[in-house]
Amino acid sequence: MSIHVIGVDAYALGWVGVELRDGVFGRAVLAASLYEIVTSSSGAAVIGVDIPLGMLPDRWRAADTLAADQLGPRRGSIFRVPPRAVWQEADFAAANRVCRELTGAGLSRQSWALRPKLLEANAIWERHPGLLFEAHPEVSFRAMAGEPLQHAKKTWAGQTRRRELLARNGIVLPDQIGPAGQGRFLEQCLFGTDIERRDLRDGIDQHLIVKLSNGIPVDREAQCVAEPASFALNVGPLDQS
């Protein structure tokens, strides 16, 4: 049976999605909304989204810090996700004030800039449980490499290294992908590998970060969950055990 998965990320003009079938690149698409990609993805086993899904009521998500700790010099690619009430404010000044009141620390403007896309993705995630899964591309690349990557993804060396890692896991990308090339295309090719490539999955399984429960990481060996499990992180298997 063919396994159909899709990786999605936000970019300035909307969303970019990459489709893999049995671990092989299928197509790349652009859409103005995440809903458009979801509705055109009938039959997909998993839709992985590189955007935070799930927020805590009164504190930062511990999983973001844990993910950043895996990345060494690339830890800046993970941003801490503030409490839900912060995102419900209408402007940055108010959101920053609420963030300080709840957590003792301020909110970055870079994080606030993600608000429209974050709210859009979380609305779908909450309305359709099990449809979307949060994913961290840089954590997956780190797992593929067996060590933190030294070069940023926007550098020539960084792009080359990431394409090498994808190819090593059976995903060979075309040089021309049409309009979707303006989006964050390379990272979205990752999301099928953890689902379809058991050899990669077994290696990643040794990492501590294998599942999230509303932002609380689950220790696979201890099998302890601080809050009800709600979504998986693509640095580990997507099973619910």
KERO-945959 format. One record per residue (C-alpha): z, x negated, y negated. Coordinates in steps of 0.2 Angstrom, whole numbers, padded with zeros to 4 digits, always signed. Each point is the difference from the previous one (the first is absolute). Layout:
N
ZXY/...
//
This chain:
241
+0000+0000+0000/-0005-0007-0017/+0015-0004-0012/-0004+0005-0018/+0012-0007-0014/-0001-0001-0018/+0008-0011-0013/+0001+0005-0018/+0006-0007-0016/+0000+0005-0019/-0011-0009-0013/-0003+0003-0018/-0013+0014+0002/+0008+0009+0015/+0001-0005+0018/-0009-0011+0013/+0000+0003+0018/-0006-0010+0015/-0004+0007+0017/+0002-0009+0016/-0006+0006+0017/+0007-0009+0015/+0004-0014-0011/-0017-0002-0007/-0005+0003-0018/-0008+0017-0003/-0001+0003-0018/+0008-0001-0017/+0001+0014-0012/+0006+0004-0018/+0008+0016-0005/+0008+0007-0016/+0015+0007+0009/+0009-0005+0016/-0002+0018+0006/-0019-0002+0000/+0002-0015+0012/+0013+0010+0011/-0011+0015+0001/-0015-0010+0005/+0009-0010+0014/+0000+0014+0013/+0005-0008+0017/+0008-0015-0007/+0015-0006+0011/+0009-0008-0015/-0003-0001-0019/+0010-0015-0007/+0003+0000-0018/+0005-0015-0010/+0012+0009-0012/+0018+0004+0002/+0004+0016+0010/+0017+0007-0001/+0014-0004-0014/+0018+0000+0001/+0011+0011-0011/+0011-0013-0008/-0005-0018+0004/-0014-0013+0004/-0008+0001+0017/+0007-0015+0010/-0016-0001+0010/-0010-0006-0015/+0012-0015-0002/-0001-0004+0019/-0019+0001-0001/-0001-0012-0015/+0012-0012+0009/-0014-0002+0013/-0013-0006-0012/+0006-0016-0008/-0011-0004-0015/-0009+0017+0002/+0016+0010-0002/-0005+0006-0017/-0013+0011+0009/+0015+0012+0005/+0008+0009-0014/+0017+0009+0001/-0001+0019+0001/+0013+0008-0012/+0008+0017+0004/-0009+0017+0000/+0008+0005-0016/-0009-0014-0009/-0017+0006+0004/+0004+0017-0006/+0001-0005-0018/-0015+0002-0011/+0000-0017-0009/+0005-0018+0003/+0014+0000-0012/+0009+0014+0008/-0004-0006+0018/+0007-0017-0005/+0016+0007-0006/+0002+0011+0016/-0004-0015+0010/+0014-0010-0008/+0012+0014+0001/-0002+0002+0019/-0003-0018+0005/+0006-0012-0013/-0017-0007-0003/-0015+0004-0010/-0018+0006+0006/-0015-0011-0002/-0015+0007-0010/-0011-0006+0015/+0010+0012+0012/-0001+0014-0013/-0019-0002-0001/-0001+0006+0018/+0009+0016-0003/-0015+0012+0000/-0007-0007+0017/+0018-0001+0007/+0003+0018-0004/-0017+0005+0007/+0003-0009+0016/+0018+0006+0002/-0005+0018-0003/-0013-0001+0015/+0013-0009+0011/+0014+0012-0003/-0012+0015+0002/-0008-0006+0016/+0013-0010+0010/-0008-0013+0012/-0016-0001-0009/+0002-0015-0011/+0009-0017+0004/+0006-0013-0012/-0008-0017+0002/+0003-0017-0007/-0016-0010+0001/+0007-0017-0005/+0014+0002+0013/-0013+0003+0014/-0010-0015-0006/+0016-0010+0001/+0003+0006+0018/-0018-0004+0005/+0001-0018-0007/+0018-0003+0007/+0006-0006-0017/-0001+0005-0018/-0017-0002-0008/-0001-0014-0013/-0014+0007-0011/+0000+0016-0010/-0012+0013+0006/-0011+0000-0016/-0004-0019+0002/-0015-0006+0010/+0012-0009+0012/+0010+0015+0002/-0015+0012+0003/-0007-0013+0013/+0016-0001+0009/+0002+0019+0002/-0018+0002+0006/+0003-0013+0013/+0016+0009+0006/-0009+0016+0001/-0014-0008+0010/+0012-0008+0012/+0006+0018+0003/-0017+0007+0003/-0004+0007-0017/-0016-0008-0007/-0004+0006-0017/-0018+0002-0008/-0004-0010-0015/-0006+0016-0009/+0010+0016+0000/-0008+0010-0014/+0011+0008-0014/+0016-0002+0010/-0001-0018-0004/+0008+0003-0017/+0016+0006+0009/+0013-0009+0009/-0010-0001+0016/+0006-0015+0009/+0018+0006+0003/-0005+0017+0007/-0009-0008+0015/+0017-0005+0006/+0006+0017+0004/-0009+0002+0017/+0006-0016+0007/+0018+0004+0003/-0005+0016+0008/-0015-0006+0011/+0004-0018+0004/+0014-0001+0012/+0000-0019+0000/+0004+0000-0019/+0012+0015+0002/+0010-0010+0013/+0002-0015-0012/+0004+0011-0015/+0013+0009+0011/+0011-0015-0001/+0003+0003-0019/+0015+0009-0006/-0010+0012-0011/-0007+0012+0012/+0004+0017-0006/+0006+0008-0016/+0011+0015-0002/-0002+0006-0018/+0000-0018-0005/+0014-0006+0011/-0006-0013+0013/+0004+0002+0018/+0006-0015+0010/-0010+0002+0016/+0013-0009+0011/+0015+0009-0007/-0010+0016+0000/+0010+0007-0014/-0007+0011-0013/+0010+0004-0016/-0010+0016-0005/-0012+0011+0010/-0016-0009+0004/-0015+0005-0010/-0013-0012-0001/-0007-0016+0008/-0004-0017-0008/-0016-0008+0007/+0009-0017+0003/+0005+0007+0017/-0005+0013+0013/-0002+0017-0006/+0010+0007+0015/+0016+0010-0004/+0011-0008+0013/
//
